């Protein structure tokens, strides 16, 4: 039986959250752009690299348990990051303008995930954190106000 990691990404991309009449469009692994114009924002980017592209490190899985040859079960824990870009830093009135919307987004995102403990048939949400702040994308030269959502998901055998 194969891994369900692509199903996990698809399920996360399907989550919708609307704040101030804006629903960020989700971009999957193969769809993310190198940059987004202000008119395209807000957007959600499912990351293939951890650390908001700063470390260029893939950090997908941790395998624990005994050797499968013995018949013992193994656990696979996937680390998935999603970056939501709301507004470029330096536009508008700054943090005071966007902070209320970002905090509301974080709360609604958690509320959307709360009833979803299973993703598909073989994955369980173990942890989700949402950080509100200023994030670099795609590199340190471009900064955005937004939210970083960090998931830990256990793939079930």
C-alpha positions as CSV (number, residue, x, y, z in Angstrom):
1,X,0.0,0.0,0.0
2,X,1.5,3.4,-1.1
3,X,1.8,6.6,0.8
4,X,-1.1,9.1,1.0
5,X,1.0,12.2,1.2
6,X,-0.4,13.6,-2.1
7,X,-3.9,13.1,-0.7
8,X,-2.9,15.0,2.4
9,X,-1.7,18.0,0.3
10,X,-4.9,17.9,-1.7
11,X,-7.1,17.9,1.5
12,X,-5.2,20.8,3.0
13,X,-5.5,22.8,-0.2
14,X,-9.3,22.2,-0.1
15,X,-9.7,24.1,3.2
16,X,-11.4,27.5,2.7
17,X,-11.3,30.4,5.0
18,X,-12.9,33.8,4.3
19,X,-11.9,37.0,6.1
20,X,-13.0,40.5,5.2
21,X,-14.7,39.1,2.1
22,X,-11.4,37.6,0.9
23,X,-10.8,33.8,0.4
24,X,-7.1,33.1,-0.3
25,X,-6.7,30.8,-3.3
26,X,-4.6,27.7,-2.6
27,X,-1.6,26.8,-4.7
28,X,-0.4,23.2,-4.5
29,X,3.1,21.9,-4.8
30,X,3.3,22.1,-8.6
31,X,1.2,25.4,-8.8
32,X,3.1,27.8,-6.6
33,X,4.6,30.9,-8.4
34,X,7.8,32.6,-7.6
35,X,6.0,35.9,-6.9
36,X,2.5,37.2,-6.5
37,X,1.3,40.7,-7.5
38,X,-0.7,42.6,-4.9
39,X,-3.9,42.1,-6.9
40,X,-3.4,38.3,-6.6
41,X,-3.3,38.4,-2.8
42,X,-4.3,36.8,-0.5
43,X,-2.9,33.4,-1.5
44,X,-2.1,30.1,0.3
45,X,1.0,28.2,-0.8
46,X,1.5,24.6,0.2
47,X,5.3,24.4,0.7
48,X,7.6,21.7,-0.4
49,X,10.5,23.2,1.5
50,X,10.4,23.9,5.3
51,X,11.4,27.1,7.0
52,X,9.6,29.3,4.6
53,X,12.1,28.6,1.9
54,X,14.9,29.9,4.1
55,X,16.6,26.6,4.9
56,X,15.9,24.9,1.5
57,X,15.5,21.7,3.6
58,X,12.9,19.0,2.8
59,X,11.4,17.8,6.0
60,X,8.6,15.5,5.2
61,X,8.7,12.4,7.2
62,X,9.8,10.7,10.4
63,X,9.5,6.9,10.6
64,X,9.4,5.2,14.0
65,X,8.6,1.7,15.1
66,X,10.2,-1.7,14.5
67,X,11.4,-3.3,11.3
68,X,8.4,-4.2,9.1
69,X,10.0,-7.6,8.5
70,X,9.0,-8.4,12.1
71,X,5.4,-7.6,11.4
72,X,5.4,-4.6,13.8
73,X,3.6,-1.4,12.8
74,X,5.6,1.7,11.7
75,X,4.4,5.2,12.1
76,X,5.1,7.9,9.5
77,X,4.7,11.5,10.6
78,X,4.6,14.1,7.8
79,X,5.5,17.8,8.4
80,X,3.6,20.0,6.0
81,X,3.8,23.8,5.9
82,X,1.4,26.2,4.3
83,X,2.2,29.9,3.9
84,X,-0.7,32.4,3.5
85,X,0.4,35.7,2.1
86,X,-2.1,38.5,2.8
87,X,-0.3,41.8,1.9
88,X,3.2,42.9,1.0
89,X,5.0,44.6,3.8
90,X,5.1,48.3,3.2
91,X,1.7,48.6,1.6
92,X,-1.3,50.1,3.3
93,X,-1.0,51.3,6.9
94,X,1.2,48.4,8.0
95,X,0.8,45.9,10.8
96,X,-2.0,47.9,12.5
97,X,-4.1,47.5,9.3
98,X,-3.5,43.8,8.8
99,X,-3.2,42.3,12.2
100,X,-6.9,42.0,13.0
101,X,-7.5,40.2,9.7
102,X,-4.6,37.9,10.2
103,X,-5.7,37.0,13.8
104,X,-9.2,36.4,12.5
105,X,-7.8,34.2,9.7
106,X,-5.7,32.1,12.2
107,X,-8.8,31.5,14.3
108,X,-11.0,30.6,11.4
109,X,-8.3,28.3,10.0
110,X,-8.1,26.4,13.3
111,X,-12.0,26.3,13.4
112,X,-12.1,24.8,9.9
113,X,-9.6,22.1,10.8
114,X,-11.0,21.3,14.3
115,X,-13.7,18.9,13.2
116,X,-11.3,17.2,10.7
117,X,-9.2,14.7,12.7
118,X,-8.9,12.3,9.7
119,X,-7.6,13.4,6.3
120,X,-8.8,10.9,3.8
121,X,-8.9,7.4,5.1
122,X,-5.3,6.9,6.3
123,X,-4.1,10.1,7.9
124,X,-4.7,11.8,11.2
125,X,-4.0,15.4,12.2
126,X,-1.6,15.2,15.2
127,X,-0.8,18.9,15.6
128,X,-1.5,22.3,13.9
129,X,0.1,25.6,14.7
130,X,-0.6,29.0,13.0
131,X,1.9,31.8,13.3
132,X,0.9,35.4,12.4
133,X,3.7,37.6,11.3
134,X,6.0,38.8,8.5
135,X,7.3,36.1,6.1
136,X,9.8,36.1,3.3
137,X,8.7,34.6,0.0
138,X,10.2,33.4,-2.2
139,X,13.4,34.7,-0.7
140,X,14.5,37.3,1.9
141,X,14.1,40.2,-0.6
142,X,10.3,40.1,-0.5
143,X,8.3,40.3,2.7
144,X,4.6,39.8,3.3
145,X,2.2,40.0,6.2
146,X,0.7,36.6,6.6
147,X,0.3,33.3,8.5
148,X,2.5,30.1,8.5
149,X,0.4,27.0,9.2
150,X,2.5,24.0,10.3
151,X,0.9,20.6,10.3
152,X,2.1,17.3,11.8
153,X,0.1,14.5,10.2
154,X,0.4,10.8,11.1
155,X,-0.1,8.5,8.1
156,X,-1.9,5.4,9.3
157,X,-1.1,1.9,8.0
